[in-house]
Amino acid sequence: MKDTACVDFLQWALPKLHLRWPGFRKVRGQVCKRVGRRLRALGLDDGAAYRAYLGAHPAEWEVLDAMCRITISRFYRDRGVFDRLRATLLPEQARRARERGETALRCWSAGCASGEEAYTLKILWLQDLQSRFPHLGLPITATDAGGPMLERARRGCYPKGSLKELPEAWIDAAFSSSDNEYCIRAAYRKGIDWREQDIRRTTPEGPFDLILCRNLVFTYFDAPLQRACLARMTDGLRPHGLLLLGKHETLPEDTAGFTLVDAHHRIYEKIRV
Ligand SMILES: C[S@@+](CC[C@H](N)C(=O)[O-])C[C@H]1O[C@@H](n2cnc3c(N)ncnc32)[C@H](O)[C@@H]1O
């Protein structure tokens, strides 16, 4: 499918799925390839034929919805965010948890892709913070709508390219390598609960001290869907808990109950108690 035809098609289809075109503009290639493959599989000529097909086969919307999942991720993505967490914000959360007599800081990686974000958090905790908070665990619930993404996350093996932003010392500590693959070691897999969940319908049970919702809801979903997801995330977040967005994301304009603790890294704290 030609790019202009794909753009026309997406600008028509995305709002019907409560998704927003501006979020897809730069990364549409991934979706256009899948749509092109789907047209060939169905024996359809173009976007117009696919529109008609969608009209006649409502179940196809589910297929299209799944094709619209952008799956790009990497370890230590936007490293400044993780550095800020490591330097001040996680230790602060850990002290609060200790004062409450808790034995765990609970985290949720929403839209976890192949596990890069959840494992990054685990690595920085075990490498840098665990020794300062020896009685505190860092359990992570990691959710994604894509079953194959979660299979890769559970397997925990990656090409060197997805690790390129991680410091070498952390790679050596956290991965074993063979056949050009880097597989996360057992100690870093412990305490991560992988779940196939669609964030539009299901939210894992809180309360969480930290929610990472980066490069998903606030990029790809339309405003009403953003608000609905945010309401459920807010409920699942402990007072003073942190909500991390992607580098280019922001909460809906009229959002109350959060303060922006780091504008550059899009880190919000829940203030309404
Ligand atoms: C662009 S990746 C972001 C990965 C990671 N959070 C990051 O920032 O590197 C978005 C992920 O969200 C997942 N996703 C898309 N729609 C979803 C939905 N409705 N519910 C849960 N996960 C979804 C995709 O499968 C993909 O793995």
The ligand as an SDF file (V2000), in Angstrom:
LIG
                    3D

 27 29  0  0  0  0  0  0  0  0999 V2000
    5.5250    1.9090   21.7820 C   0  0  0  0  0  0  0  0  0  0  0  0
    5.4790    0.5360   22.8460 S   0  0  0  0  0  0  0  0  0  0  0  0
    6.0870    1.2860   24.3400 C   0  0  0  0  0  0  0  0  0  0  0  0
    6.8900    0.3150   25.1760 C   0  0  0  0  0  0  0  0  0  0  0  0
    7.4860    0.9320   26.4320 C   0  0  0  0  0  0  0  0  0  0  0  0
    6.4610    1.3960   27.3330 N   0  0  0  0  0  0  0  0  0  0  0  0
    8.4270    2.0430   26.0700 C   0  0  0  0  0  0  0  0  0  0  0  0
    8.1010    3.2100   26.2590 O   0  0  0  0  0  0  0  0  0  0  0  0
    9.5160    1.7430   25.5840 O   0  0  0  0  0  0  0  0  0  0  0  0
    3.7390    0.3830   23.1770 C   0  0  0  0  0  0  0  0  0  0  0  0
    3.3290   -0.9630   23.7310 C   0  0  0  0  0  0  0  0  0  0  0  0
    1.9620   -0.8880   24.1540 O   0  0  0  0  0  0  0  0  0  0  0  0
    1.2950   -2.0680   23.7450 C   0  0  0  0  0  0  0  0  0  0  0  0
   -0.1420   -1.7560   23.5870 N   0  0  0  0  0  0  0  0  0  0  0  0
   -0.7610   -1.1700   22.5310 C   0  0  0  0  0  0  0  0  0  0  0  0
   -2.0580   -1.0520   22.7690 N   0  0  0  0  0  0  0  0  0  0  0  0
   -2.2770   -1.5720   23.9990 C   0  0  0  0  0  0  0  0  0  0  0  0
   -3.4230   -1.7160   24.8220 C   0  0  0  0  0  0  0  0  0  0  0  0
   -4.6190   -1.3090   24.4020 N   0  0  0  0  0  0  0  0  0  0  0  0
   -3.2830   -2.2830   26.0500 N   0  0  0  0  0  0  0  0  0  0  0  0
   -2.0660   -2.6880   26.4790 C   0  0  0  0  0  0  0  0  0  0  0  0
   -0.9390   -2.5860   25.7530 N   0  0  0  0  0  0  0  0  0  0  0  0
   -1.0420   -2.0220   24.5310 C   0  0  0  0  0  0  0  0  0  0  0  0
    1.9550   -2.4690   22.4480 C   0  0  0  0  0  0  0  0  0  0  0  0
    1.7810   -3.8680   22.2040 O   0  0  0  0  0  0  0  0  0  0  0  0
    3.4150   -2.0850   22.7230 C   0  0  0  0  0  0  0  0  0  0  0  0
    4.1400   -3.1570   23.2430 O   0  0  0  0  0  0  0  0  0  0  0  0
  1  2  1  0
  2  3  1  0
  2 10  1  0
  3  4  1  0
  4  5  1  0
  5  6  1  0
  5  7  1  0
  7  8  2  0
  7  9  1  0
 10 11  1  0
 11 12  1  0
 11 26  1  0
 12 13  1  0
 13 14  1  0
 13 24  1  0
 14 15  1  0
 14 23  1  0
 15 16  2  0
 16 17  1  0
 17 18  1  0
 17 23  2  0
 18 19  1  0
 18 20  2  0
 20 21  1  0
 21 22  2  0
 22 23  1  0
 24 25  1  0
 24 26  1  0
 26 27  1  0
M  CHG  2   2   1   9  -1
M  END
$$$$
